[in-house]
Amino acid sequence: MGIRYLKTCAALEGQVGAEDAETLQHWLQAHARPAVNLAKCEHLHAAVLQVLLALRPRLVKPPADPWLALALQPPGR
């Protein structure tokens, strides 16, 4: 599926590939309070994970995968 860009957040759904990383980066940087919804994300490429870790958008809904949810928690938690 990829990424759906909504008014309030970017919804990462299904398999999110490397080709989505740059667009996601630009979208996150263009918004004052960027947010992502990972509830329907099944897998994301390491490049997308790097964008999320670098820019730390607010998580509207965490991913179902426990390892990924832990990796995306804010530092210090």
C-alpha positions as CSV (number, residue, x, y, z in Angstrom):
1,M,0.0,0.0,0.0
2,G,2.5,2.6,1.1
3,I,1.7,6.0,2.6
4,R,-1.5,8.0,2.5
5,Y,-0.9,11.7,3.3
6,L,-3.9,13.1,5.2
7,K,-4.6,16.5,6.7
8,T,-3.4,15.6,10.2
9,C,-1.0,12.7,9.6
10,A,0.8,10.4,7.3
11,A,-0.7,6.9,7.4
12,L,1.9,4.2,6.7
13,E,0.0,1.0,5.6
14,G,1.0,-2.4,4.5
15,Q,4.5,-2.7,3.0
16,V,6.3,0.7,3.0
17,G,9.3,0.6,0.7
18,A,12.5,2.6,0.3
19,E,11.0,4.6,-2.5
20,D,8.6,6.3,0.0
21,A,11.4,7.5,2.3
22,E,12.3,10.8,0.5
23,T,8.7,11.8,0.0
24,L,7.9,11.1,3.7
25,Q,10.9,13.1,4.7
26,H,9.7,16.1,2.7
27,W,6.2,15.8,4.0
28,L,7.3,15.6,7.6
29,Q,9.6,18.6,7.2
30,A,6.8,20.7,5.6
31,H,4.5,20.4,8.6
32,A,4.9,22.2,11.9
33,R,3.6,19.3,14.0
34,P,4.0,16.2,11.9
35,A,2.3,13.0,12.9
36,V,2.3,9.4,11.6
37,N,-0.2,6.6,12.0
38,L,1.5,3.2,12.0
39,A,-1.4,1.0,13.1
40,K,-1.8,-0.7,9.7
41,C,2.0,-0.8,8.9
42,E,3.1,-4.4,8.3
43,H,6.7,-3.7,7.2
44,L,8.8,-0.7,6.5
45,H,12.1,-0.4,4.8
46,A,15.1,0.7,6.9
47,A,15.3,4.0,5.0
48,V,11.8,4.9,6.2
49,L,12.7,3.9,9.7
50,Q,15.7,6.2,9.5
51,V,13.5,9.1,8.5
52,L,11.2,8.4,11.4
53,L,14.1,8.1,13.9
54,A,15.7,11.3,12.5
55,L,12.6,13.5,12.5
56,R,10.7,11.9,15.4
57,P,7.1,12.8,14.3
58,R,4.3,12.3,16.9
59,L,2.9,8.8,16.7
60,V,-0.9,8.9,16.4
61,K,-1.0,5.1,16.6
62,P,2.0,2.8,17.1
63,P,2.7,-0.2,14.9
64,A,1.5,-3.7,16.0
65,D,5.1,-5.0,15.8
66,P,6.5,-4.8,19.4
67,W,10.1,-4.3,18.3
68,L,9.2,-1.5,15.9
69,A,7.0,0.1,18.5
70,L,9.8,0.0,21.0
71,A,12.3,1.4,18.5
72,L,10.0,4.4,17.8
73,Q,9.4,5.4,21.4
74,P,10.7,8.8,22.3
75,P,14.2,8.7,23.8
76,G,14.3,8.3,27.5
77,R,11.2,6.2,27.8
